[in-house]
């Protein structure tokens, strides 16, 4: 893991097209701004973890569940 120290108003670049700027520090809270192309998806970590869990569950669908789903859709 790379650790970068920045002060409010300072920024760093990820790749060649993502800019992360420190906007404000208040106590233990840091506000950041992220400039990135629209095709770059940005998630808070806790949301990203939930997306991964949901994708994993969806990929583990059993044939019985698919059969049950077909009955519901009819």
N, C-alpha and C positions, 0 to 999 in steps of 0.2 A: 504494500500500500504506500502510495506517495502522500506525504503530508506537506501541505503548503501553508505558510503563514501569510496572511494578507490583512491589510487595514481597510477601513471603510473607504470606498472610492477606488480601491485597487482591484485588479482583475487578473485572470489567467485564461489561457486558451487550451481547449482540448481538441486535438486534431488541427485542422485548419479552418474549421467553420463553427465551432462552439465556443462562445465567450461566457465566462462566469464572472460576475462582478459582485463584490461585497457592497451591499447598499447601506446596511446599518447594523450595529451591534448594541444590543440593550440587555445588560445582565448576561444571562446564559443563552439568550436567543440571538441568532444571526439571520439577517434577512439578505437573501441573495437574488440576483437577477440573472437569467440565463437567456442568451441570444443564440438561437440555433435555427437551421433550416426547418421548414414545416415537416419534412419527411423524418426528422429525428424525433422519436418519441421520448418524452421525459415523464417519469413517474416518481412519486415519493416512494421510498423503499417499501414501506408497509403495504402500499397499494400493489406494487410490483410483485411482492411475495404472494398476495392473495390471487393475483392473475395467474401466477405460476401454479398455485395449488388447484385453482379451478380448471386450468388446462390439463393438469395431471389427472384429476378426477374424470374429466370428460373423455380422456383417452383410454380410461380403464372401463368403459362401458361394456357390460357383459351382453351376450346374445339374448339372454332372458329379458334384460332391460329394454333392448331394442324392440323385442316382440311386444312387451307391455306398452311401449310408446306407440307402436303401430296401432294397437287397439284403441288407445286414447284419441289418436288423430282421426280415426274413421268417422 
